[in-house]
Amino acid sequence: MDQHHLFTKVLSPVDTTHRLTVPMANLEDFEFPAGQHAINIEATDTIEKQWTFKLSIRPNLTPRPVFTGQWIQFVKEKGLKVGDRIVFSRQQTEGDGVHYRIRAEREIFNCRVNVE
């Protein structure tokens, strides 16, 4: 199993209340079928819970990718707040294809710890 880090993001106020803005540089890490502007991303967290995020882009302007779907539910369940961090990665597995992983982290005493 080969794991590839896609992005790390410190959460902003909008990320914790509306949607997660995905770094523009990572848009190429996701494949959109021709003519589509949204795809569902299944991601597993550190306690093996599955989450479905809708990754969408604006069709006519600067793409500006965002996660919606279960994103706000994820934020609430984890108790995330501004300044916490998300680590998003992709695992390539034989036969099964691609699996995504998401990890939430909080800084405590100058150390990053997982938020379960």
MODELLER restraints for C-alpha pairs under 7 A, 6 or more apart:
rsr = mdl.restraints
at = mdl.atoms
rsr.add(forms.Gaussian(group=physical.xy_distance, feature=features.Distance(at['CA:1:A'], at['CA:91:A']), mean=6.56, stdev=0.5))
rsr.add(forms.Gaussian(group=physical.xy_distance, feature=features.Distance(at['CA:1:A'], at['CA:92:A']), mean=5.93, stdev=0.5))
rsr.add(forms.Gaussian(group=physical.xy_distance, feature=features.Distance(at['CA:1:A'], at['CA:93:A']), mean=5.06, stdev=0.5))
rsr.add(forms.Gaussian(group=physical.xy_distance, feature=features.Distance(at['CA:2:A'], at['CA:91:A']), mean=5.50, stdev=0.5))
rsr.add(forms.Gaussian(group=physical.xy_distance, feature=features.Distance(at['CA:2:A'], at['CA:92:A']), mean=5.28, stdev=0.5))
rsr.add(forms.Gaussian(group=physical.xy_distance, feature=features.Distance(at['CA:2:A'], at['CA:93:A']), mean=6.82, stdev=0.5))
rsr.add(forms.Gaussian(group=physical.xy_distance, feature=features.Distance(at['CA:3:A'], at['CA:89:A']), mean=6.84, stdev=0.5))
rsr.add(forms.Gaussian(group=physical.xy_distance, feature=features.Distance(at['CA:3:A'], at['CA:90:A']), mean=5.69, stdev=0.5))
rsr.add(forms.Gaussian(group=physical.xy_distance, feature=features.Distance(at['CA:3:A'], at['CA:91:A']), mean=4.26, stdev=0.5))
rsr.add(forms.Gaussian(group=physical.xy_distance, feature=features.Distance(at['CA:3:A'], at['CA:92:A']), mean=6.45, stdev=0.5))
rsr.add(forms.Gaussian(group=physical.xy_distance, feature=features.Distance(at['CA:4:A'], at['CA:89:A']), mean=5.57, stdev=0.5))
rsr.add(forms.Gaussian(group=physical.xy_distance, feature=features.Distance(at['CA:4:A'], at['CA:90:A']), mean=5.18, stdev=0.5))
rsr.add(forms.Gaussian(group=physical.xy_distance, feature=features.Distance(at['CA:4:A'], at['CA:91:A']), mean=6.16, stdev=0.5))
rsr.add(forms.Gaussian(group=physical.xy_distance, feature=features.Distance(at['CA:5:A'], at['CA:88:A']), mean=6.43, stdev=0.5))
rsr.add(forms.Gaussian(group=physical.xy_distance, feature=features.Distance(at['CA:5:A'], at['CA:89:A']), mean=4.32, stdev=0.5))
rsr.add(forms.Gaussian(group=physical.xy_distance, feature=features.Distance(at['CA:5:A'], at['CA:90:A']), mean=6.44, stdev=0.5))
rsr.add(forms.Gaussian(group=physical.xy_distance, feature=features.Distance(at['CA:6:A'], at['CA:26:A']), mean=6.78, stdev=0.5))
rsr.add(forms.Gaussian(group=physical.xy_distance, feature=features.Distance(at['CA:6:A'], at['CA:88:A']), mean=5.65, stdev=0.5))
rsr.add(forms.Gaussian(group=physical.xy_distance, feature=features.Distance(at['CA:6:A'], at['CA:89:A']), mean=4.84, stdev=0.5))
rsr.add(forms.Gaussian(group=physical.xy_distance, feature=features.Distance(at['CA:6:A'], at['CA:90:A']), mean=6.74, stdev=0.5))
rsr.add(forms.Gaussian(group=physical.xy_distance, feature=features.Distance(at['CA:7:A'], at['CA:87:A']), mean=6.01, stdev=0.5))
rsr.add(forms.Gaussian(group=physical.xy_distance, feature=features.Distance(at['CA:7:A'], at['CA:88:A']), mean=5.39, stdev=0.5))
rsr.add(forms.Gaussian(group=physical.xy_distance, feature=features.Distance(at['CA:7:A'], at['CA:89:A']), mean=6.89, stdev=0.5))
rsr.add(forms.Gaussian(group=physical.xy_distance, feature=features.Distance(at['CA:8:A'], at['CA:85:A']), mean=6.90, stdev=0.5))
rsr.add(forms.Gaussian(group=physical.xy_distance, feature=features.Distance(at['CA:8:A'], at['CA:86:A']), mean=5.54, stdev=0.5))
rsr.add(forms.Gaussian(group=physical.xy_distance, feature=features.Distance(at['CA:8:A'], at['CA:87:A']), mean=4.46, stdev=0.5))
rsr.add(forms.Gaussian(group=physical.xy_distance, feature=features.Distance(at['CA:8:A'], at['CA:88:A']), mean=6.31, stdev=0.5))
rsr.add(forms.Gaussian(group=physical.xy_distance, feature=features.Distance(at['CA:9:A'], at['CA:85:A']), mean=5.49, stdev=0.5))
rsr.add(forms.Gaussian(group=physical.xy_distance, feature=features.Distance(at['CA:9:A'], at['CA:86:A']), mean=5.25, stdev=0.5))
rsr.add(forms.Gaussian(group=physical.xy_distance, feature=features.Distance(at['CA:9:A'], at['CA:87:A']), mean=6.69, stdev=0.5))
rsr.add(forms.Gaussian(group=physical.xy_distance, feature=features.Distance(at['CA:10:A'], at['CA:83:A']), mean=5.52, stdev=0.5))
rsr.add(forms.Gaussian(group=physical.xy_distance, feature=features.Distance(at['CA:10:A'], at['CA:84:A']), mean=5.72, stdev=0.5))
rsr.add(forms.Gaussian(group=physical.xy_distance, feature=features.Distance(at['CA:10:A'], at['CA:85:A']), mean=4.28, stdev=0.5))
rsr.add(forms.Gaussian(group=physical.xy_distance, feature=features.Distance(at['CA:10:A'], at['CA:86:A']), mean=6.46, stdev=0.5))
rsr.add(forms.Gaussian(group=physical.xy_distance, feature=features.Distance(at['CA:11:A'], at['CA:82:A']), mean=5.08, stdev=0.5))
rsr.add(forms.Gaussian(group=physical.xy_distance, feature=features.Distance(at['CA:11:A'], at['CA:83:A']), mean=5.25, stdev=0.5))
rsr.add(forms.Gaussian(group=physical.xy_distance, feature=features.Distance(at['CA:11:A'], at['CA:84:A']), mean=5.59, stdev=0.5))
rsr.add(forms.Gaussian(group=physical.xy_distance, feature=features.Distance(at['CA:11:A'], at['CA:85:A']), mean=5.75, stdev=0.5))
rsr.add(forms.Gaussian(group=physical.xy_distance, feature=features.Distance(at['CA:12:A'], at['CA:82:A']), mean=5.19, stdev=0.5))
rsr.add(forms.Gaussian(group=physical.xy_distance, feature=features.Distance(at['CA:12:A'], at['CA:83:A']), mean=6.70, stdev=0.5))
rsr.add(forms.Gaussian(group=physical.xy_distance, feature=features.Distance(at['CA:13:A'], at['CA:82:A']), mean=5.67, stdev=0.5))
rsr.add(forms.Gaussian(group=physical.xy_distance, feature=features.Distance(at['CA:15:A'], at['CA:21:A']), mean=6.53, stdev=0.5))
rsr.add(forms.Gaussian(group=physical.xy_distance, feature=features.Distance(at['CA:16:A'], at['CA:72:A']), mean=6.99, stdev=0.5))
rsr.add(forms.Gaussian(group=physical.xy_distance, feature=features.Distance(at['CA:16:A'], at['CA:75:A']), mean=6.34, stdev=0.5))
rsr.add(forms.Gaussian(group=physical.xy_distance, feature=features.Distance(at['CA:16:A'], at['CA:80:A']), mean=6.95, stdev=0.5))
rsr.add(forms.Gaussian(group=physical.xy_distance, feature=features.Distance(at['CA:16:A'], at['CA:81:A']), mean=6.13, stdev=0.5))
rsr.add(forms.Gaussian(group=physical.xy_distance, feature=features.Distance(at['CA:16:A'], at['CA:82:A']), mean=6.57, stdev=0.5))
rsr.add(forms.Gaussian(group=physical.xy_distance, feature=features.Distance(at['CA:17:A'], at['CA:72:A']), mean=6.76, stdev=0.5))
rsr.add(forms.Gaussian(group=physical.xy_distance, feature=features.Distance(at['CA:18:A'], at['CA:72:A']), mean=6.68, stdev=0.5))
rsr.add(forms.Gaussian(group=physical.xy_distance, feature=features.Distance(at['CA:19:A'], at['CA:66:A']), mean=6.37, stdev=0.5))
rsr.add(forms.Gaussian(group=physical.xy_distance, feature=features.Distance(at['CA:19:A'], at['CA:67:A']), mean=5.70, stdev=0.5))
rsr.add(forms.Gaussian(group=physical.xy_distance, feature=features.Distance(at['CA:19:A'], at['CA:68:A']), mean=5.28, stdev=0.5))
rsr.add(forms.Gaussian(group=physical.xy_distance, feature=features.Distance(at['CA:19:A'], at['CA:71:A']), mean=6.58, stdev=0.5))
rsr.add(forms.Gaussian(group=physical.xy_distance, feature=features.Distance(at['CA:19:A'], at['CA:72:A']), mean=6.88, stdev=0.5))
rsr.add(forms.Gaussian(group=physical.xy_distance, feature=features.Distance(at['CA:20:A'], at['CA:66:A']), mean=5.44, stdev=0.5))
rsr.add(forms.Gaussian(group=physical.xy_distance, feature=features.Distance(at['CA:20:A'], at['CA:67:A']), mean=5.02, stdev=0.5))
rsr.add(forms.Gaussian(group=physical.xy_distance, feature=features.Distance(at['CA:20:A'], at['CA:68:A']), mean=6.90, stdev=0.5))
rsr.add(forms.Gaussian(group=physical.xy_distance, feature=features.Distance(at['CA:21:A'], at['CA:65:A']), mean=6.17, stdev=0.5))
rsr.add(forms.Gaussian(group=physical.xy_distance, feature=features.Distance(at['CA:21:A'], at['CA:66:A']), mean=4.45, stdev=0.5))
rsr.add(forms.Gaussian(group=physical.xy_distance, feature=features.Distance(at['CA:21:A'], at['CA:67:A']), mean=6.51, stdev=0.5))
rsr.add(forms.Gaussian(group=physical.xy_distance, feature=features.Distance(at['CA:22:A'], at['CA:65:A']), mean=5.37, stdev=0.5))
rsr.add(forms.Gaussian(group=physical.xy_distance, feature=features.Distance(at['CA:22:A'], at['CA:66:A']), mean=5.28, stdev=0.5))
rsr.add(forms.Gaussian(group=physical.xy_distance, feature=features.Distance(at['CA:22:A'], at['CA:67:A']), mean=6.97, stdev=0.5))
rsr.add(forms.Gaussian(group=physical.xy_distance, feature=features.Distance(at['CA:24:A'], at['CA:64:A']), mean=6.21, stdev=0.5))
rsr.add(forms.Gaussian(group=physical.xy_distance, feature=features.Distance(at['CA:24:A'], at['CA:65:A']), mean=6.55, stdev=0.5))
rsr.add(forms.Gaussian(group=physical.xy_distance, feature=features.Distance(at['CA:27:A'], at['CA:65:A']), mean=6.73, stdev=0.5))
rsr.add(forms.Gaussian(group=physical.xy_distance, feature=features.Distance(at['CA:32:A'], at['CA:39:A']), mean=6.64, stdev=0.5))
rsr.add(forms.Gaussian(group=physical.xy_distance, feature=features.Distance(at['CA:37:A'], at['CA:56:A']), mean=5.54, stdev=0.5))
rsr.add(forms.Gaussian(group=physical.xy_distance, feature=features.Distance(at['CA:37:A'], at['CA:57:A']), mean=5.40, stdev=0.5))
rsr.add(forms.Gaussian(group=physical.xy_distance, feature=features.Distance(at['CA:37:A'], at['CA:58:A']), mean=6.85, stdev=0.5))
rsr.add(forms.Gaussian(group=physical.xy_distance, feature=features.Distance(at['CA:37:A'], at['CA:59:A']), mean=6.19, stdev=0.5))
rsr.add(forms.Gaussian(group=physical.xy_distance, feature=features.Distance(at['CA:38:A'], at['CA:54:A']), mean=6.60, stdev=0.5))
rsr.add(forms.Gaussian(group=physical.xy_distance, feature=features.Distance(at['CA:38:A'], at['CA:55:A']), mean=5.47, stdev=0.5))
rsr.add(forms.Gaussian(group=physical.xy_distance, feature=features.Distance(at['CA:38:A'], at['CA:56:A']), mean=4.06, stdev=0.5))
rsr.add(forms.Gaussian(group=physical.xy_distance, feature=features.Distance(at['CA:38:A'], at['CA:57:A']), mean=6.45, stdev=0.5))
rsr.add(forms.Gaussian(group=physical.xy_distance, feature=features.Distance(at['CA:39:A'], at['CA:54:A']), mean=5.73, stdev=0.5))
rsr.add(forms.Gaussian(group=physical.xy_distance, feature=features.Distance(at['CA:39:A'], at['CA:55:A']), mean=5.36, stdev=0.5))
rsr.add(forms.Gaussian(group=physical.xy_distance, feature=features.Distance(at['CA:39:A'], at['CA:56:A']), mean=6.49, stdev=0.5))
rsr.add(forms.Gaussian(group=physical.xy_distance, feature=features.Distance(at['CA:40:A'], at['CA:52:A']), mean=6.38, stdev=0.5))
rsr.add(forms.Gaussian(group=physical.xy_distance, feature=features.Distance(at['CA:40:A'], at['CA:53:A']), mean=5.71, stdev=0.5))
rsr.add(forms.Gaussian(group=physical.xy_distance, feature=features.Distance(at['CA:40:A'], at['CA:54:A']), mean=4.52, stdev=0.5))
rsr.add(forms.Gaussian(group=physical.xy_distance, feature=features.Distance(at['CA:40:A'], at['CA:55:A']), mean=6.09, stdev=0.5))
rsr.add(forms.Gaussian(group=physical.xy_distance, feature=features.Distance(at['CA:41:A'], at['CA:52:A']), mean=5.63, stdev=0.5))
rsr.add(forms.Gaussian(group=physical.xy_distance, feature=features.Distance(at['CA:41:A'], at['CA:53:A']), mean=5.13, stdev=0.5))
rsr.add(forms.Gaussian(group=physical.xy_distance, feature=features.Distance(at['CA:41:A'], at['CA:54:A']), mean=6.09, stdev=0.5))
rsr.add(forms.Gaussian(group=physical.xy_distance, feature=features.Distance(at['CA:41:A'], at['CA:55:A']), mean=6.73, stdev=0.5))
rsr.add(forms.Gaussian(group=physical.xy_distance, feature=features.Distance(at['CA:42:A'], at['CA:50:A']), mean=6.67, stdev=0.5))
rsr.add(forms.Gaussian(group=physical.xy_distance, feature=features.Distance(at['CA:42:A'], at['CA:51:A']), mean=5.66, stdev=0.5))
rsr.add(forms.Gaussian(group=physical.xy_distance, feature=features.Distance(at['CA:42:A'], at['CA:52:A']), mean=4.64, stdev=0.5))
rsr.add(forms.Gaussian(group=physical.xy_distance, feature=features.Distance(at['CA:42:A'], at['CA:53:A']), mean=6.44, stdev=0.5))
rsr.add(forms.Gaussian(group=physical.xy_distance, feature=features.Distance(at['CA:42:A'], at['CA:100:A']), mean=6.46, stdev=0.5))
rsr.add(forms.Gaussian(group=physical.xy_distance, feature=features.Distance(at['CA:43:A'], at['CA:50:A']), mean=5.71, stdev=0.5))
rsr.add(forms.Gaussian(group=physical.xy_distance, feature=features.Distance(at['CA:43:A'], at['CA:51:A']), mean=5.22, stdev=0.5))
rsr.add(forms.Gaussian(group=physical.xy_distance, feature=features.Distance(at['CA:43:A'], at['CA:52:A']), mean=6.40, stdev=0.5))
rsr.add(forms.Gaussian(group=physical.xy_distance, feature=features.Distance(at['CA:43:A'], at['CA:99:A']), mean=6.88, stdev=0.5))
rsr.add(forms.Gaussian(group=physical.xy_distance, feature=features.Distance(at['CA:43:A'], at['CA:100:A']), mean=4.56, stdev=0.5))
rsr.add(forms.Gaussian(group=physical.xy_distance, feature=features.Distance(at['CA:43:A'], at['CA:101:A']), mean=5.01, stdev=0.5))
rsr.add(forms.Gaussian(group=physical.xy_distance, feature=features.Distance(at['CA:43:A'], at['CA:102:A']), mean=6.11, stdev=0.5))
rsr.add(forms.Gaussian(group=physical.xy_distance, feature=features.Distance(at['CA:44:A'], at['CA:50:A']), mean=4.51, stdev=0.5))
rsr.add(forms.Gaussian(group=physical.xy_distance, feature=features.Distance(at['CA:44:A'], at['CA:51:A']), mean=6.14, stdev=0.5))
rsr.add(forms.Gaussian(group=physical.xy_distance, feature=features.Distance(at['CA:44:A'], at['CA:100:A']), mean=6.34, stdev=0.5))
rsr.add(forms.Gaussian(group=physical.xy_distance, feature=features.Distance(at['CA:44:A'], at['CA:101:A']), mean=4.80, stdev=0.5))
rsr.add(forms.Gaussian(group=physical.xy_distance, feature=features.Distance(at['CA:44:A'], at['CA:102:A']), mean=6.00, stdev=0.5))
rsr.add(forms.Gaussian(group=physical.xy_distance, feature=features.Distance(at['CA:45:A'], at['CA:101:A']), mean=5.82, stdev=0.5))
rsr.add(forms.Gaussian(group=physical.xy_distance, feature=features.Distance(at['CA:45:A'], at['CA:102:A']), mean=4.93, stdev=0.5))
rsr.add(forms.Gaussian(group=physical.xy_distance, feature=features.Distance(at['CA:45:A'], at['CA:103:A']), mean=5.71, stdev=0.5))
rsr.add(forms.Gaussian(group=physical.xy_distance, feature=features.Distance(at['CA:46:A'], at['CA:103:A']), mean=6.04, stdev=0.5))
rsr.add(forms.Gaussian(group=physical.xy_distance, feature=features.Distance(at['CA:46:A'], at['CA:116:A']), mean=6.60, stdev=0.5))
rsr.add(forms.Gaussian(group=physical.xy_distance, feature=features.Distance(at['CA:47:A'], at['CA:116:A']), mean=6.62, stdev=0.5))
rsr.add(forms.Gaussian(group=physical.xy_distance, feature=features.Distance(at['CA:51:A'], at['CA:70:A']), mean=6.46, stdev=0.5))
rsr.add(forms.Gaussian(group=physical.xy_distance, feature=features.Distance(at['CA:52:A'], at['CA:69:A']), mean=6.37, stdev=0.5))
rsr.add(forms.Gaussian(group=physical.xy_distance, feature=features.Distance(at['CA:52:A'], at['CA:70:A']), mean=5.72, stdev=0.5))
rsr.add(forms.Gaussian(group=physical.xy_distance, feature=features.Distance(at['CA:53:A'], at['CA:67:A']), mean=5.68, stdev=0.5))
rsr.add(forms.Gaussian(group=physical.xy_distance, feature=features.Distance(at['CA:53:A'], at['CA:68:A']), mean=5.64, stdev=0.5))
rsr.add(forms.Gaussian(group=physical.xy_distance, feature=features.Distance(at['CA:53:A'], at['CA:69:A']), mean=4.70, stdev=0.5))
rsr.add(forms.Gaussian(group=physical.xy_distance, feature=features.Distance(at['CA:53:A'], at['CA:70:A']), mean=5.43, stdev=0.5))
rsr.add(forms.Gaussian(group=physical.xy_distance, feature=features.Distance(at['CA:53:A'], at['CA:71:A']), mean=5.99, stdev=0.5))
rsr.add(forms.Gaussian(group=physical.xy_distance, feature=features.Distance(at['CA:54:A'], at['CA:67:A']), mean=5.32, stdev=0.5))
rsr.add(forms.Gaussian(group=physical.xy_distance, feature=features.Distance(at['CA:54:A'], at['CA:68:A']), mean=5.06, stdev=0.5))
rsr.add(forms.Gaussian(group=physical.xy_distance, feature=features.Distance(at['CA:54:A'], at['CA:69:A']), mean=4.89, stdev=0.5))
rsr.add(forms.Gaussian(group=physical.xy_distance, feature=features.Distance(at['CA:55:A'], at['CA:65:A']), mean=6.55, stdev=0.5))
rsr.add(forms.Gaussian(group=physical.xy_distance, feature=features.Distance(at['CA:55:A'], at['CA:66:A']), mean=5.55, stdev=0.5))
rsr.add(forms.Gaussian(group=physical.xy_distance, feature=features.Distance(at['CA:55:A'], at['CA:67:A']), mean=4.67, stdev=0.5))
rsr.add(forms.Gaussian(group=physical.xy_distance, feature=features.Distance(at['CA:55:A'], at['CA:68:A']), mean=6.65, stdev=0.5))
rsr.add(forms.Gaussian(group=physical.xy_distance, feature=features.Distance(at['CA:56:A'], at['CA:65:A']), mean=5.57, stdev=0.5))
rsr.add(forms.Gaussian(group=physical.xy_distance, feature=features.Distance(at['CA:56:A'], at['CA:66:A']), mean=5.61, stdev=0.5))
rsr.add(forms.Gaussian(group=physical.xy_distance, feature=features.Distance(at['CA:56:A'], at['CA:67:A']), mean=6.72, stdev=0.5))
rsr.add(forms.Gaussian(group=physical.xy_distance, feature=features.Distance(at['CA:57:A'], at['CA:63:A']), mean=4.83, stdev=0.5))
rsr.add(forms.Gaussian(group=physical.xy_distance, feature=features.Distance(at['CA:57:A'], at['CA:64:A']), mean=5.71, stdev=0.5))
rsr.add(forms.Gaussian(group=physical.xy_distance, feature=features.Distance(at['CA:57:A'], at['CA:65:A']), mean=4.68, stdev=0.5))
rsr.add(forms.Gaussian(group=physical.xy_distance, feature=features.Distance(at['CA:57:A'], at['CA:66:A']), mean=6.68, stdev=0.5))
rsr.add(forms.Gaussian(group=physical.xy_distance, feature=features.Distance(at['CA:58:A'], at['CA:64:A']), mean=6.62, stdev=0.5))
rsr.add(forms.Gaussian(group=physical.xy_distance, feature=features.Distance(at['CA:78:A'], at['CA:115:A']), mean=6.44, stdev=0.5))
rsr.add(forms.Gaussian(group=physical.xy_distance, feature=features.Distance(at['CA:78:A'], at['CA:116:A']), mean=6.46, stdev=0.5))
rsr.add(forms.Gaussian(group=physical.xy_distance, feature=features.Distance(at['CA:84:A'], at['CA:105:A']), mean=5.80, stdev=0.5))
rsr.add(forms.Gaussian(group=physical.xy_distance, feature=features.Distance(at['CA:84:A'], at['CA:106:A']), mean=4.80, stdev=0.5))
rsr.add(forms.Gaussian(group=physical.xy_distance, feature=features.Distance(at['CA:84:A'], at['CA:107:A']), mean=6.97, stdev=0.5))
rsr.add(forms.Gaussian(group=physical.xy_distance, feature=features.Distance(at['CA:85:A'], at['CA:104:A']), mean=5.73, stdev=0.5))
rsr.add(forms.Gaussian(group=physical.xy_distance, feature=features.Distance(at['CA:85:A'], at['CA:105:A']), mean=5.00, stdev=0.5))
rsr.add(forms.Gaussian(group=physical.xy_distance, feature=features.Distance(at['CA:85:A'], at['CA:106:A']), mean=6.31, stdev=0.5))
rsr.add(forms.Gaussian(group=physical.xy_distance, feature=features.Distance(at['CA:86:A'], at['CA:102:A']), mean=6.93, stdev=0.5))
rsr.add(forms.Gaussian(group=physical.xy_distance, feature=features.Distance(at['CA:86:A'], at['CA:103:A']), mean=5.71, stdev=0.5))
rsr.add(forms.Gaussian(group=physical.xy_distance, feature=features.Distance(at['CA:86:A'], at['CA:104:A']), mean=4.66, stdev=0.5))
rsr.add(forms.Gaussian(group=physical.xy_distance, feature=features.Distance(at['CA:86:A'], at['CA:105:A']), mean=6.26, stdev=0.5))
rsr.add(forms.Gaussian(group=physical.xy_distance, feature=features.Distance(at['CA:87:A'], at['CA:102:A']), mean=5.77, stdev=0.5))
rsr.add(forms.Gaussian(group=physical.xy_distance, feature=features.Distance(at['CA:87:A'], at['CA:103:A']), mean=5.07, stdev=0.5))
rsr.add(forms.Gaussian(group=physical.xy_distance, feature=features.Distance(at['CA:87:A'], at['CA:104:A']), mean=6.41, stdev=0.5))
rsr.add(forms.Gaussian(group=physical.xy_distance, feature=features.Distance(at['CA:88:A'], at['CA:101:A']), mean=5.81, stdev=0.5))
rsr.add(forms.Gaussian(group=physical.xy_distance, feature=features.Distance(at['CA:88:A'], at['CA:102:A']), mean=4.66, stdev=0.5))
rsr.add(forms.Gaussian(group=physical.xy_distance, feature=features.Distance(at['CA:88:A'], at['CA:103:A']), mean=6.52, stdev=0.5))
rsr.add(forms.Gaussian(group=physical.xy_distance, feature=features.Distance(at['CA:89:A'], at['CA:100:A']), mean=5.74, stdev=0.5))
rsr.add(forms.Gaussian(group=physical.xy_distance, feature=features.Distance(at['CA:89:A'], at['CA:101:A']), mean=5.22, stdev=0.5))
rsr.add(forms.Gaussian(group=physical.xy_distance, feature=features.Distance(at['CA:89:A'], at['CA:102:A']), mean=6.55, stdev=0.5))
rsr.add(forms.Gaussian(group=physical.xy_distance, feature=features.Distance(at['CA:90:A'], at['CA:98:A']), mean=6.65, stdev=0.5))
rsr.add(forms.Gaussian(group=physical.xy_distance, feature=features.Distance(at['CA:90:A'], at['CA:99:A']), mean=5.72, stdev=0.5))
rsr.add(forms.Gaussian(group=physical.xy_distance, feature=features.Distance(at['CA:90:A'], at['CA:100:A']), mean=4.44, stdev=0.5))
rsr.add(forms.Gaussian(group=physical.xy_distance, feature=features.Distance(at['CA:90:A'], at['CA:101:A']), mean=6.14, stdev=0.5))
rsr.add(forms.Gaussian(group=physical.xy_distance, feature=features.Distance(at['CA:91:A'], at['CA:98:A']), mean=5.66, stdev=0.5))
rsr.add(forms.Gaussian(group=physical.xy_distance, feature=features.Distance(at['CA:91:A'], at['CA:99:A']), mean=5.06, stdev=0.5))
rsr.add(forms.Gaussian(group=physical.xy_distance, feature=features.Distance(at['CA:91:A'], at['CA:100:A']), mean=6.08, stdev=0.5))
rsr.add(forms.Gaussian(group=physical.xy_distance, feature=features.Distance(at['CA:92:A'], at['CA:98:A']), mean=4.76, stdev=0.5))
rsr.add(forms.Gaussian(group=physical.xy_distance, feature=features.Distance(at['CA:92:A'], at['CA:99:A']), mean=6.51, stdev=0.5))
rsr.add(forms.Gaussian(group=physical.xy_distance, feature=features.Distance(at['CA:103:A'], at['CA:114:A']), mean=6.88, stdev=0.5))
rsr.add(forms.Gaussian(group=physical.xy_distance, feature=features.Distance(at['CA:104:A'], at['CA:114:A']), mean=5.76, stdev=0.5))
rsr.add(forms.Gaussian(group=physical.xy_distance, feature=features.Distance(at['CA:104:A'], at['CA:115:A']), mean=5.26, stdev=0.5))
rsr.add(forms.Gaussian(group=physical.xy_distance, feature=features.Distance(at['CA:105:A'], at['CA:112:A']), mean=5.90, stdev=0.5))
rsr.add(forms.Gaussian(group=physical.xy_distance, feature=features.Distance(at['CA:105:A'], at['CA:113:A']), mean=5.27, stdev=0.5))
rsr.add(forms.Gaussian(group=physical.xy_distance, feature=features.Distance(at['CA:105:A'], at['CA:114:A']), mean=4.46, stdev=0.5))
rsr.add(forms.Gaussian(group=physical.xy_distance, feature=features.Distance(at['CA:105:A'], at['CA:115:A']), mean=5.29, stdev=0.5))
rsr.add(forms.Gaussian(group=physical.xy_distance, feature=features.Distance(at['CA:106:A'], at['CA:112:A']), mean=5.41, stdev=0.5))
rsr.add(forms.Gaussian(group=physical.xy_distance, feature=features.Distance(at['CA:106:A'], at['CA:113:A']), mean=5.46, stdev=0.5))
rsr.add(forms.Gaussian(group=physical.xy_distance, feature=features.Distance(at['CA:106:A'], at['CA:114:A']), mean=6.51, stdev=0.5))
rsr.add(forms.Gaussian(group=physical.xy_distance, feature=features.Distance(at['CA:106:A'], at['CA:115:A']), mean=6.50, stdev=0.5))
rsr.add(forms.Gaussian(group=physical.xy_distance, feature=features.Distance(at['CA:107:A'], at['CA:113:A']), mean=6.30, stdev=0.5))
